[in-house]
Amino acid sequence: MDIKILVKLTSKAWSLKILALLHSGTPGRQAPLIAASQASRTSFASSLGHLVQLGLLEKNPGHGHPLRPEFKLTHRGMIVAAMASKIMGIMPNDEAFAVIRRSWAIPILAVTATPKRFSIIKSGLGAITDRALSKSLCTLEEHEWLKREIDVSLRSPFPTYRAVNTGRKINQAISLSI
């Protein structure tokens, strides 16, 4: 999956969970999806609209009420929903899900299959700020999804970051979807 699409997809907190729920067979109406996702109505509506805008969901013609439409996955949405389902299956608990709801966690894990320097990660993600990247790296390191190692082989030592444990599993789920 293109990293730019992944960044856009994960910019809304509940996008991955909504896609995973639709992939698992949850009805495409708002009430069952809100109940299953445990999202607030406002956050859910924002994420749902975002998925429609990305072309991953569409209104199911002839189904649902005009004020309470039913949604279905597009062809492209089915592919991304399968990846989202794999990622959600890796999450051991709600605390772990709270980590991936952060907008940069999944894209960072996607680009750190091999050890990467801060500047390489930043250039691979595009519009991320130094502060957002630094904070996300620290959070992922605290949860032991990312390992920070100091490379002292050169004259000036520098840190590298690599996905490990749950972070590695998420990286592999994304890599298999490409």
ABEGO torsion letter per residue (X at the ends): XBAAAAAAAAABAAAAAAAAAAAAGBBABAAAAAAAAGBBAAAAAAAAAAAAAAGABBBBBGBEBAABBBBBBBAAAAAAAAAAAAAAAABABAAAAAAAABAAAAAAAAAAABBBBAAAAAAAAEABBAAAAAAAAAAAAAAGABBBBBBAABABBBBBBBBBEAAAAAAAAAAAAX
